[in-house]
Amino acid sequence: MQRILLTVLVVVIFFNKVKSQTPSFDFAVEDLGKNKVRISWTNPYGDACIQLTVQSSWDSIRGFKTIFSTESPQLPQNGFVYTLPFNGKFYYRISYILNGNAFYFTKSKTPVPAGLTKGEETLLENNDASRVITIRKYDSVVAMISFSNYEQFKDSMARRTKDTLYIISQDEIVIKPYNPNNFFRPSIYVVNNPDGFIEVKLPNTSTKNYKLVFFDTNGKKLFTIERITEPDLVIDKANFLHAGWFNFELYEDGNLLERNKILLQKDF
């Protein structure tokens, strides 16, 4: 009996320890209408994340099925748009594997209206006409408005600027000015393949004249591929000398098609 109790105690301690060490993985599910949802995530683990899939289910516990598997789990930000097979309420979660084959599941979520942040959900839940919202930019207070005017202020910001509003508390909001250097949307032409190489995928290479130029993060030109004739081209890592972020410009028939950046992974 003592041996059984000891075994049970060890198992309980082990699972409590695993639970306490389970890392968090932030993701959002937005309802875009017309049976479409956008699922996006932020990866705090970088290269340590070696596999990431998105799963959906009718309930929040059982019956989860994989609906998306990314080829680049190490990217700091990523996402995709999912079309529901039919109208209904679905739950979503992310399954991911870190170095050492430790795997985790996030808590499940249901979609929220597009553009609504987690902080705004809390803000709306505590609607009170007498409340005053303080709005700051950096360390300066730029406005103090009633809660009833918050939606109008938010819509005005969205129409006139690319700045972001961050909910600090129920009564305080911070404006983060838009910085184009921090905005990143993965390219559909220059991508990371499963082997960690940079791969270029282009349509109509037999009739189009494509040129690709790579730069380091300081804007110094590294090398140029003057003419890409293959629809699927893998670039040797030796061209980059080191791992990290690289900027690029892709031209089609002499016109700039895309200016973006890509992360080249380290070899282990």
TILUM-442341 format. One record per residue (C-alpha): residue in one letter; chain; residue number from 1; x, y, z. Coordinates in steps of 0.25 Angstrom, whole numbers, plus 5000, padded with zeros to 4 digits. Layout:
<atom rest="a" kette="A" nr="NUM" px="X" py="Y" pz="Z"/>
...
This chain:
<atom rest="m" kette="A" nr="1" px="5000" py="5000" pz="5000"/>
<atom rest="q" kette="A" nr="2" px="5011" py="5010" pz="5003"/>
<atom rest="r" kette="A" nr="3" px="5018" py="5007" pz="4990"/>
<atom rest="i" kette="A" nr="4" px="5005" py="5010" pz="4983"/>
<atom rest="l" kette="A" nr="5" px="5003" py="5023" pz="4990"/>
<atom rest="l" kette="A" nr="6" px="5017" py="5027" pz="4987"/>
<atom rest="t" kette="A" nr="7" px="5015" py="5024" pz="4973"/>
<atom rest="v" kette="A" nr="8" px="5003" py="5032" pz="4972"/>
<atom rest="l" kette="A" nr="9" px="5010" py="5044" pz="4980"/>
<atom rest="v" kette="A" nr="10" px="5021" py="5044" pz="4970"/>
<atom rest="v" kette="A" nr="11" px="5012" py="5044" pz="4958"/>
<atom rest="v" kette="A" nr="12" px="5004" py="5056" pz="4964"/>
<atom rest="i" kette="A" nr="13" px="5016" py="5064" pz="4967"/>
<atom rest="f" kette="A" nr="14" px="5021" py="5061" pz="4952"/>
<atom rest="f" kette="A" nr="15" px="5009" py="5066" pz="4946"/>
<atom rest="n" kette="A" nr="16" px="5008" py="5078" pz="4955"/>
<atom rest="k" kette="A" nr="17" px="5022" py="5081" pz="4951"/>
<atom rest="v" kette="A" nr="18" px="5019" py="5080" pz="4936"/>
<atom rest="k" kette="A" nr="19" px="5007" py="5088" pz="4937"/>
<atom rest="s" kette="A" nr="20" px="5014" py="5099" pz="4945"/>
<atom rest="q" kette="A" nr="21" px="5025" py="5099" pz="4934"/>
<atom rest="t" kette="A" nr="22" px="5016" py="5099" pz="4922"/>
<atom rest="p" kette="A" nr="23" px="5019" py="5112" pz="4914"/>
<atom rest="s" kette="A" nr="24" px="5009" py="5121" pz="4909"/>
<atom rest="f" kette="A" nr="25" px="5007" py="5124" pz="4894"/>
<atom rest="d" kette="A" nr="26" px="4999" py="5136" pz="4890"/>
<atom rest="f" kette="A" nr="27" px="4989" py="5135" pz="4879"/>
<atom rest="a" kette="A" nr="28" px="4976" py="5142" pz="4874"/>
<atom rest="v" kette="A" nr="29" px="4964" py="5137" pz="4866"/>
<atom rest="e" kette="A" nr="30" px="4956" py="5148" pz="4859"/>
<atom rest="d" kette="A" nr="31" px="4943" py="5146" pz="4852"/>
<atom rest="l" kette="A" nr="32" px="4944" py="5153" pz="4838"/>
<atom rest="g" kette="A" nr="33" px="4930" py="5149" pz="4834"/>
<atom rest="k" kette="A" nr="34" px="4925" py="5140" pz="4822"/>
<atom rest="n" kette="A" nr="35" px="4929" py="5128" pz="4830"/>
<atom rest="k" kette="A" nr="36" px="4944" py="5132" pz="4830"/>
<atom rest="v" kette="A" nr="37" px="4953" py="5134" pz="4842"/>
<atom rest="r" kette="A" nr="38" px="4967" py="5139" pz="4843"/>
<atom rest="i" kette="A" nr="39" px="4976" py="5132" pz="4853"/>
<atom rest="s" kette="A" nr="40" px="4989" py="5139" pz="4856"/>
<atom rest="w" kette="A" nr="41" px="5000" py="5136" pz="4867"/>
<atom rest="t" kette="A" nr="42" px="5012" py="5142" pz="4873"/>
<atom rest="n" kette="A" nr="43" px="5024" py="5132" pz="4876"/>
<atom rest="p" kette="A" nr="44" px="5032" py="5136" pz="4888"/>
<atom rest="y" kette="A" nr="45" px="5042" py="5124" pz="4886"/>
<atom rest="g" kette="A" nr="46" px="5048" py="5127" pz="4872"/>
<atom rest="d" kette="A" nr="47" px="5057" py="5115" pz="4867"/>
<atom rest="a" kette="A" nr="48" px="5053" py="5106" pz="4879"/>
<atom rest="c" kette="A" nr="49" px="5039" py="5104" pz="4873"/>
<atom rest="i" kette="A" nr="50" px="5041" py="5093" pz="4863"/>
<atom rest="q" kette="A" nr="51" px="5026" py="5090" pz="4859"/>
<atom rest="l" kette="A" nr="52" px="5013" py="5097" pz="4860"/>
<atom rest="t" kette="A" nr="53" px="4999" py="5093" pz="4856"/>
<atom rest="v" kette="A" nr="54" px="4985" py="5099" pz="4858"/>
<atom rest="q" kette="A" nr="55" px="4974" py="5091" pz="4862"/>
<atom rest="s" kette="A" nr="56" px="4959" py="5092" pz="4862"/>
<atom rest="s" kette="A" nr="57" px="4947" py="5085" pz="4869"/>
<atom rest="w" kette="A" nr="58" px="4932" py="5086" pz="4872"/>
<atom rest="d" kette="A" nr="59" px="4935" py="5087" pz="4887"/>
<atom rest="s" kette="A" nr="60" px="4946" py="5092" pz="4895"/>
<atom rest="i" kette="A" nr="61" px="4952" py="5079" pz="4900"/>
<atom rest="r" kette="A" nr="62" px="4950" py="5067" pz="4890"/>
<atom rest="g" kette="A" nr="63" px="4950" py="5064" pz="4875"/>
<atom rest="f" kette="A" nr="64" px="4961" py="5074" pz="4871"/>
<atom rest="k" kette="A" nr="65" px="4966" py="5073" pz="4857"/>
<atom rest="t" kette="A" nr="66" px="4978" py="5079" pz="4850"/>
<atom rest="i" kette="A" nr="67" px="4974" py="5090" pz="4840"/>
<atom rest="f" kette="A" nr="68" px="4987" py="5096" pz="4837"/>
<atom rest="s" kette="A" nr="69" px="5002" py="5093" pz="4839"/>
<atom rest="t" kette="A" nr="70" px="5012" py="5104" pz="4837"/>
<atom rest="e" kette="A" nr="71" px="5025" py="5101" pz="4829"/>
<atom rest="s" kette="A" nr="72" px="5032" py="5112" pz="4837"/>
<atom rest="p" kette="A" nr="73" px="5028" py="5110" pz="4852"/>
<atom rest="q" kette="A" nr="74" px="5041" py="5119" pz="4856"/>
<atom rest="l" kette="A" nr="75" px="5035" py="5132" pz="4851"/>
<atom rest="p" kette="A" nr="76" px="5032" py="5142" pz="4862"/>
<atom rest="q" kette="A" nr="77" px="5018" py="5145" pz="4856"/>
<atom rest="n" kette="A" nr="78" px="5010" py="5138" pz="4846"/>
<atom rest="g" kette="A" nr="79" px="4995" py="5134" pz="4843"/>
<atom rest="f" kette="A" nr="80" px="4985" py="5130" pz="4832"/>
<atom rest="v" kette="A" nr="81" px="4971" py="5131" pz="4828"/>
<atom rest="y" kette="A" nr="82" px="4962" py="5119" pz="4830"/>
<atom rest="t" kette="A" nr="83" px="4949" py="5117" pz="4823"/>
<atom rest="l" kette="A" nr="84" px="4939" py="5109" pz="4831"/>
<atom rest="p" kette="A" nr="85" px="4934" py="5096" pz="4824"/>
<atom rest="f" kette="A" nr="86" px="4920" py="5100" pz="4829"/>
<atom rest="n" kette="A" nr="87" px="4913" py="5111" pz="4838"/>
<atom rest="g" kette="A" nr="88" px="4915" py="5107" pz="4852"/>
<atom rest="k" kette="A" nr="89" px="4922" py="5110" pz="4865"/>
<atom rest="f" kette="A" nr="90" px="4936" py="5105" pz="4866"/>
<atom rest="y" kette="A" nr="91" px="4947" py="5105" pz="4876"/>
<atom rest="y" kette="A" nr="92" px="4962" py="5107" pz="4872"/>
<atom rest="r" kette="A" nr="93" px="4975" py="5104" pz="4879"/>
<atom rest="i" kette="A" nr="94" px="4990" py="5103" pz="4875"/>
<atom rest="s" kette="A" nr="95" px="4999" py="5091" pz="4877"/>
<atom rest="y" kette="A" nr="96" px="5014" py="5093" pz="4877"/>
<atom rest="i" kette="A" nr="97" px="5026" py="5085" pz="4879"/>
<atom rest="l" kette="A" nr="98" px="5039" py="5091" pz="4885"/>
<atom rest="n" kette="A" nr="99" px="5053" py="5086" pz="4885"/>
<atom rest="g" kette="A" nr="100" px="5055" py="5073" pz="4892"/>
<atom rest="n" kette="A" nr="101" px="5041" py="5069" pz="4886"/>
<atom rest="a" kette="A" nr="102" px="5033" py="5075" pz="4898"/>
<atom rest="f" kette="A" nr="103" px="5019" py="5078" pz="4892"/>
<atom rest="y" kette="A" nr="104" px="5008" py="5087" pz="4897"/>
<atom rest="f" kette="A" nr="105" px="4994" py="5091" pz="4895"/>
<atom rest="t" kette="A" nr="106" px="4989" py="5105" pz="4897"/>
<atom rest="k" kette="A" nr="107" px="4975" py="5107" pz="4903"/>
<atom rest="s" kette="A" nr="108" px="4964" py="5107" pz="4893"/>
<atom rest="k" kette="A" nr="109" px="4957" py="5120" pz="4888"/>
<atom rest="t" kette="A" nr="110" px="4945" py="5124" pz="4880"/>
<atom rest="p" kette="A" nr="111" px="4946" py="5136" pz="4870"/>
<atom rest="v" kette="A" nr="112" px="4944" py="5150" pz="4874"/>
<atom rest="p" kette="A" nr="113" px="4940" py="5162" pz="4864"/>
<atom rest="a" kette="A" nr="114" px="4951" py="5166" pz="4856"/>
<atom rest="g" kette="A" nr="115" px="4959" py="5177" pz="4861"/>
<atom rest="l" kette="A" nr="116" px="4955" py="5175" pz="4876"/>
<atom rest="t" kette="A" nr="117" px="4967" py="5173" pz="4885"/>
<atom rest="k" kette="A" nr="118" px="4967" py="5165" pz="4898"/>
<atom rest="g" kette="A" nr="119" px="4968" py="5178" pz="4906"/>
<atom rest="e" kette="A" nr="120" px="4956" py="5184" pz="4898"/>
<atom rest="e" kette="A" nr="121" px="4948" py="5172" pz="4902"/>
<atom rest="t" kette="A" nr="122" px="4951" py="5175" pz="4917"/>
<atom rest="l" kette="A" nr="123" px="4948" py="5190" pz="4914"/>
<atom rest="l" kette="A" nr="124" px="4934" py="5187" pz="4908"/>
<atom rest="e" kette="A" nr="125" px="4931" py="5177" pz="4919"/>
<atom rest="n" kette="A" nr="126" px="4932" py="5189" pz="4929"/>
<atom rest="n" kette="A" nr="127" px="4924" py="5199" pz="4922"/>
<atom rest="d" kette="A" nr="128" px="4921" py="5211" pz="4931"/>
<atom rest="a" kette="A" nr="129" px="4917" py="5224" pz="4925"/>
<atom rest="s" kette="A" nr="130" px="4923" py="5232" pz="4937"/>
<atom rest="r" kette="A" nr="131" px="4937" py="5226" pz="4934"/>
<atom rest="v" kette="A" nr="132" px="4948" py="5235" pz="4928"/>
<atom rest="i" kette="A" nr="133" px="4959" py="5228" pz="4919"/>
<atom rest="t" kette="A" nr="134" px="4973" py="5234" pz="4920"/>
<atom rest="i" kette="A" nr="135" px="4980" py="5233" pz="4907"/>
<atom rest="r" kette="A" nr="136" px="4995" py="5235" pz="4907"/>
<atom rest="k" kette="A" nr="137" px="5006" py="5235" pz="4896"/>
<atom rest="y" kette="A" nr="138" px="5019" py="5232" pz="4901"/>
<atom rest="d" kette="A" nr="139" px="5020" py="5239" pz="4915"/>
<atom rest="s" kette="A" nr="140" px="5010" py="5250" pz="4911"/>
<atom rest="v" kette="A" nr="141" px="4995" py="5250" pz="4913"/>
<atom rest="v" kette="A" nr="142" px="4989" py="5254" pz="4900"/>
<atom rest="a" kette="A" nr="143" px="4974" py="5253" pz="4904"/>
<atom rest="m" kette="A" nr="144" px="4964" py="5250" pz="4914"/>
<atom rest="i" kette="A" nr="145" px="4951" py="5245" pz="4909"/>
<atom rest="s" kette="A" nr="146" px="4938" py="5239" pz="4914"/>
<atom rest="f" kette="A" nr="147" px="4936" py="5224" pz="4912"/>
<atom rest="s" kette="A" nr="148" px="4924" py="5227" pz="4903"/>
<atom rest="n" kette="A" nr="149" px="4933" py="5234" pz="4893"/>
<atom rest="y" kette="A" nr="150" px="4944" py="5223" pz="4893"/>
<atom rest="e" kette="A" nr="151" px="4938" py="5216" pz="4880"/>
<atom rest="q" kette="A" nr="152" px="4938" py="5229" pz="4873"/>
<atom rest="f" kette="A" nr="153" px="4952" py="5232" pz="4877"/>
<atom rest="k" kette="A" nr="154" px="4957" py="5218" pz="4873"/>
<atom rest="d" kette="A" nr="155" px="4950" py="5218" pz="4859"/>
<atom rest="s" kette="A" nr="156" px="4956" py="5232" pz="4856"/>
<atom rest="m" kette="A" nr="157" px="4970" py="5227" pz="4860"/>
<atom rest="a" kette="A" nr="158" px="4968" py="5215" pz="4850"/>
<atom rest="r" kette="A" nr="159" px="4963" py="5224" pz="4839"/>
<atom rest="r" kette="A" nr="160" px="4974" py="5235" pz="4840"/>
<atom rest="t" kette="A" nr="161" px="4986" py="5227" pz="4845"/>
<atom rest="k" kette="A" nr="162" px="4993" py="5214" pz="4846"/>
<atom rest="d" kette="A" nr="163" px="4996" py="5215" pz="4860"/>
<atom rest="t" kette="A" nr="164" px="4992" py="5204" pz="4870"/>
<atom rest="l" kette="A" nr="165" px="4984" py="5206" pz="4883"/>
<atom rest="y" kette="A" nr="166" px="4989" py="5198" pz="4895"/>
<atom rest="i" kette="A" nr="167" px="4979" py="5195" pz="4907"/>
<atom rest="i" kette="A" nr="168" px="4988" py="5197" pz="4920"/>
<atom rest="s" kette="A" nr="169" px="4976" py="5197" pz="4930"/>
<atom rest="q" kette="A" nr="170" px="4961" py="5199" pz="4930"/>
<atom rest="d" kette="A" nr="171" px="4964" py="5214" pz="4930"/>
<atom rest="e" kette="A" nr="172" px="4977" py="5216" pz="4922"/>
<atom rest="i" kette="A" nr="173" px="4981" py="5214" pz="4908"/>
<atom rest="v" kette="A" nr="174" px="4994" py="5216" pz="4901"/>
<atom rest="i" kette="A" nr="175" px="4996" py="5220" pz="4887"/>
<atom rest="k" kette="A" nr="176" px="5008" py="5213" pz="4880"/>
<atom rest="p" kette="A" nr="177" px="5012" py="5221" pz="4867"/>
<atom rest="y" kette="A" nr="178" px="5013" py="5213" pz="4855"/>
<atom rest="n" kette="A" nr="179" px="5027" py="5209" pz="4851"/>
<atom rest="p" kette="A" nr="180" px="5028" py="5202" pz="4837"/>
<atom rest="n" kette="A" nr="181" px="5041" py="5196" pz="4841"/>
<atom rest="n" kette="A" nr="182" px="5034" py="5187" pz="4851"/>
<atom rest="f" kette="A" nr="183" px="5023" py="5183" pz="4842"/>
<atom rest="f" kette="A" nr="184" px="5025" py="5169" pz="4836"/>
<atom rest="r" kette="A" nr="185" px="5016" py="5160" pz="4827"/>
<atom rest="p" kette="A" nr="186" px="5022" py="5148" pz="4822"/>
<atom rest="s" kette="A" nr="187" px="5025" py="5148" pz="4807"/>
<atom rest="i" kette="A" nr="188" px="5018" py="5138" pz="4798"/>
<atom rest="y" kette="A" nr="189" px="5030" py="5138" pz="4788"/>
<atom rest="v" kette="A" nr="190" px="5042" py="5137" pz="4797"/>
<atom rest="v" kette="A" nr="191" px="5040" py="5127" pz="4808"/>
<atom rest="n" kette="A" nr="192" px="5046" py="5118" pz="4818"/>
<atom rest="n" kette="A" nr="193" px="5046" py="5103" pz="4813"/>
<atom rest="p" kette="A" nr="194" px="5045" py="5092" pz="4823"/>
<atom rest="d" kette="A" nr="195" px="5060" py="5089" pz="4822"/>
<atom rest="g" kette="A" nr="196" px="5063" py="5104" pz="4827"/>
<atom rest="f" kette="A" nr="197" px="5067" py="5109" pz="4813"/>
<atom rest="i" kette="A" nr="198" px="5062" py="5121" pz="4807"/>
<atom rest="e" kette="A" nr="199" px="5053" py="5117" pz="4795"/>
<atom rest="v" kette="A" nr="200" px="5048" py="5126" pz="4784"/>
<atom rest="k" kette="A" nr="201" px="5035" py="5122" pz="4777"/>
<atom rest="l" kette="A" nr="202" px="5030" py="5130" pz="4765"/>
<atom rest="p" kette="A" nr="203" px="5019" py="5129" pz="4755"/>
<atom rest="n" kette="A" nr="204" px="5022" py="5130" pz="4740"/>
<atom rest="t" kette="A" nr="205" px="5037" py="5131" pz="4740"/>
<atom rest="s" kette="A" nr="206" px="5038" py="5127" pz="4725"/>
<atom rest="t" kette="A" nr="207" px="5031" py="5140" pz="4721"/>
<atom rest="k" kette="A" nr="208" px="5034" py="5149" pz="4733"/>
<atom rest="n" kette="A" nr="209" px="5047" py="5156" pz="4736"/>
<atom rest="y" kette="A" nr="210" px="5050" py="5154" pz="4751"/>
<atom rest="k" kette="A" nr="211" px="5061" py="5160" pz="4759"/>
<atom rest="l" kette="A" nr="212" px="5064" py="5158" pz="4774"/>
<atom rest="v" kette="A" nr="213" px="5073" py="5167" pz="4782"/>
<atom rest="f" kette="A" nr="214" px="5077" py="5164" pz="4797"/>
<atom rest="f" kette="A" nr="215" px="5082" py="5174" pz="4807"/>
<atom rest="d" kette="A" nr="216" px="5087" py="5173" pz="4822"/>
<atom rest="t" kette="A" nr="217" px="5079" py="5180" pz="4833"/>
<atom rest="n" kette="A" nr="218" px="5087" py="5193" pz="4831"/>
<atom rest="g" kette="A" nr="219" px="5083" py="5194" pz="4816"/>
<atom rest="k" kette="A" nr="220" px="5096" py="5189" pz="4811"/>
<atom rest="k" kette="A" nr="221" px="5094" py="5181" pz="4798"/>
<atom rest="l" kette="A" nr="222" px="5099" py="5166" pz="4799"/>
<atom rest="f" kette="A" nr="223" px="5097" py="5160" pz="4785"/>
<atom rest="t" kette="A" nr="224" px="5087" py="5161" pz="4774"/>
<atom rest="i" kette="A" nr="225" px="5081" py="5150" pz="4765"/>
<atom rest="e" kette="A" nr="226" px="5079" py="5157" pz="4752"/>
<atom rest="r" kette="A" nr="227" px="5070" py="5147" pz="4745"/>
<atom rest="i" kette="A" nr="228" px="5062" py="5136" pz="4752"/>
<atom rest="t" kette="A" nr="229" px="5057" py="5126" pz="4741"/>
<atom rest="e" kette="A" nr="230" px="5053" py="5115" pz="4750"/>
<atom rest="p" kette="A" nr="231" px="5039" py="5115" pz="4757"/>
<atom rest="d" kette="A" nr="232" px="5045" py="5109" pz="4769"/>
<atom rest="l" kette="A" nr="233" px="5059" py="5113" pz="4774"/>
<atom rest="v" kette="A" nr="234" px="5066" py="5109" pz="4786"/>
<atom rest="i" kette="A" nr="235" px="5077" py="5119" pz="4790"/>
<atom rest="d" kette="A" nr="236" px="5090" py="5113" pz="4797"/>
<atom rest="k" kette="A" nr="237" px="5092" py="5118" pz="4811"/>
<atom rest="a" kette="A" nr="238" px="5107" py="5121" pz="4808"/>
<atom rest="n" kette="A" nr="239" px="5102" py="5134" pz="4800"/>
<atom rest="f" kette="A" nr="240" px="5098" py="5140" pz="4814"/>
<atom rest="l" kette="A" nr="241" px="5111" py="5137" pz="4822"/>
<atom rest="h" kette="A" nr="242" px="5102" py="5137" pz="4835"/>
<atom rest="a" kette="A" nr="243" px="5088" py="5134" pz="4840"/>
<atom rest="g" kette="A" nr="244" px="5078" py="5145" pz="4844"/>
<atom rest="w" kette="A" nr="245" px="5069" py="5155" pz="4837"/>
<atom rest="f" kette="A" nr="246" px="5071" py="5160" pz="4823"/>
<atom rest="n" kette="A" nr="247" px="5064" py="5170" pz="4815"/>
<atom rest="f" kette="A" nr="248" px="5061" py="5168" pz="4800"/>
<atom rest="e" kette="A" nr="249" px="5055" py="5174" pz="4788"/>
<atom rest="l" kette="A" nr="250" px="5048" py="5166" pz="4777"/>
<atom rest="y" kette="A" nr="251" px="5046" py="5172" pz="4763"/>
<atom rest="e" kette="A" nr="252" px="5037" py="5168" pz="4752"/>
<atom rest="d" kette="A" nr="253" px="5040" py="5173" pz="4738"/>
<atom rest="g" kette="A" nr="254" px="5048" py="5185" pz="4745"/>
<atom rest="n" kette="A" nr="255" px="5036" py="5189" pz="4754"/>
<atom rest="l" kette="A" nr="256" px="5037" py="5187" pz="4769"/>
<atom rest="l" kette="A" nr="257" px="5028" py="5175" pz="4773"/>
<atom rest="e" kette="A" nr="258" px="5031" py="5173" pz="4787"/>
<atom rest="r" kette="A" nr="259" px="5040" py="5179" pz="4798"/>
<atom rest="n" kette="A" nr="260" px="5041" py="5170" pz="4810"/>
<atom rest="k" kette="A" nr="261" px="5050" py="5163" pz="4820"/>
<atom rest="i" kette="A" nr="262" px="5052" py="5148" pz="4823"/>
<atom rest="l" kette="A" nr="263" px="5059" py="5141" pz="4835"/>
<atom rest="l" kette="A" nr="264" px="5070" py="5131" pz="4831"/>
<atom rest="q" kette="A" nr="265" px="5071" py="5120" pz="4842"/>
<atom rest="k" kette="A" nr="266" px="5084" py="5115" pz="4849"/>
<atom rest="d" kette="A" nr="267" px="5089" py="5101" pz="4846"/>
<atom rest="f" kette="A" nr="268" px="5090" py="5092" pz="4858"/>
